[in-house]
């Protein structure tokens, strides 16, 4: 599982002309991709890491600051561009595998006290944000001490 975290002053996601999720004030935009190897345990592990990362002003976390997160599913985080000019998506989880992991990730964030705004899983979305910093981190479950994969 990969999460690209961007500290933002405001953010929104629009689907079919309607705002699906948004926040004003300090928070994080989370672009979340699931691989074919990901498990529910990894969704929980990554969510806990994200909730506690001190990347907001004053070295505070989402939970410290009571700050919101806008979570957007993004299978393209597992695009493989090593060969040719067309990305391969073979490492990205299919929707029926990825959506429950996406939902579990958000449920774990919410259980940590984070207000979670969200996009629409599988939809074409217009994401807008005002970066703060900019400050961007990538959290990858393969690097959090879980089982190693090839």
C-alpha positions in Angstrom: 0.0 0.0 0.0 1.3 3.4 -0.9 0.1 6.7 0.5 1.3 10.0 -0.9 0.7 12.6 1.8 0.6 16.3 1.1 0.2 19.0 3.8 -2.4 21.4 2.7 -4.2 24.6 3.8 -7.4 23.5 2.0 -8.5 20.8 -0.4 -11.4 19.4 -2.3 -12.4 16.6 -4.6 -15.2 17.1 -7.2 -16.9 14.2 -9.0 -19.4 14.9 -11.8 -19.5 18.6 -10.8 -20.4 17.9 -7.2 -18.0 18.3 -4.2 -17.5 14.8 -2.7 -15.2 15.9 0.1 -13.3 19.0 1.2 -11.6 20.8 4.1 -10.5 24.3 5.0 -7.6 24.9 7.3 -4.6 22.7 7.9 -4.9 19.0 7.0 -3.5 16.3 4.8 -4.4 15.2 1.3 -3.8 11.4 1.0 -3.5 9.7 -2.4 -3.9 6.0 -1.6 -2.9 3.1 -3.9 -3.3 -0.6 -3.1 -1.2 -3.4 -4.7 -2.2 -6.9 -5.5 -0.2 -8.1 -2.4 -1.8 -5.7 0.2 -3.8 -7.0 3.2 -6.2 -5.5 5.8 -3.3 -5.6 8.3 -1.3 -3.3 6.0 -4.2 -0.9 5.7 -4.4 -0.6 9.4 -0.6 -0.2 9.8 -0.4 2.5 7.1 -3.4 4.3 8.6 -1.9 4.3 12.1 1.4 5.6 10.7 -0.4 8.4 8.7 -2.5 9.5 11.7 0.6 9.8 13.9 3.1 11.4 11.5 4.2 14.8 12.7 4.0 16.7 9.4 1.7 19.6 10.3 2.8 23.0 11.6 4.5 22.7 15.0 5.5 19.1 14.3 1.9 18.0 15.1 0.1 14.9 13.7 -3.4 14.7 12.4 -4.5 13.3 15.8 -2.5 16.0 17.8 -4.0 18.8 15.8 -7.5 17.4 15.3 -6.9 18.1 11.6 -8.8 16.6 8.7 -7.6 14.4 5.9 -9.0 14.1 2.3 -8.5 10.6 1.1 -8.4 9.9 -2.6 -8.0 6.4 -4.1 -5.3 6.3 -6.8 -4.4 3.0 -8.4 -1.9 4.8 -10.6 0.5 4.8 -7.7 1.4 1.3 -8.7 2.0 2.1 -12.4 5.1 0.5 -13.7 7.0 2.6 -16.3 10.2 0.5 -16.7 9.3 -0.7 -20.2 8.1 1.3 -23.2 5.9 4.4 -23.0 2.7 2.9 -21.6 2.4 2.2 -17.9 1.6 -1.3 -16.8 -1.0 -1.7 -14.0 -0.2 -5.4 -13.1 0.9 -4.5 -9.5 -2.2 -2.4 -8.8 -5.1 -4.1 -7.0 -8.3 -4.6 -9.0 -11.3 -2.6 -7.7 -12.9 -5.6 -5.9 -9.7 -6.1 -3.9 -8.7 -2.5 -3.4 -12.0 -0.9 -2.3 -12.3 -2.9 1.0 -8.7 -1.9 1.8 -9.4 1.7 1.0 -12.5 1.6 3.3 -10.5 -0.2 6.0 -7.8 2.5 5.8 -10.3 5.3 6.2 -12.1 3.5 9.1 -8.8 3.1 10.9 -8.1 6.8 10.5 -11.5 7.7 11.8 -11.1 5.4 14.8 -7.9 7.4 15.6 -10.1 10.6 15.8 -9.3 11.9 12.3 -12.1 13.6 10.4 -11.9 11.9 7.0 -13.2 13.5 3.9 -13.2 11.3 0.8 -13.3 11.0 -2.9 -15.4 8.4 -4.7 -13.7 5.1 -5.2 -13.0 4.3 -8.9 -14.4 7.7 -10.1 -12.7 10.3 -12.3 -12.0 13.0 -9.8 -10.9 16.6 -9.9 -8.6 17.2 -6.9 -7.7 20.7 -5.8 -5.4 21.7 -2.9 -3.3 24.5 -1.6 0.0 22.9 -0.7 1.6 24.1 2.6 5.3 24.0 2.5 5.2 22.2 0.2 5.6 19.2 2.4 5.0 15.8 0.8 5.9 12.3 2.1 5.4 8.8 0.7 4.4 6.0 3.1 4.9 2.5 1.6 3.8 -0.6 3.6 6.7 -2.5 2.2 9.0 -0.2 4.1 7.2 -0.3 7.5 8.7 -3.5 8.7 6.0 -5.9 7.3 6.8 -8.9 5.3 9.2 -8.3 2.4 7.8 -8.8 -1.1 9.5 -9.0 -4.5 
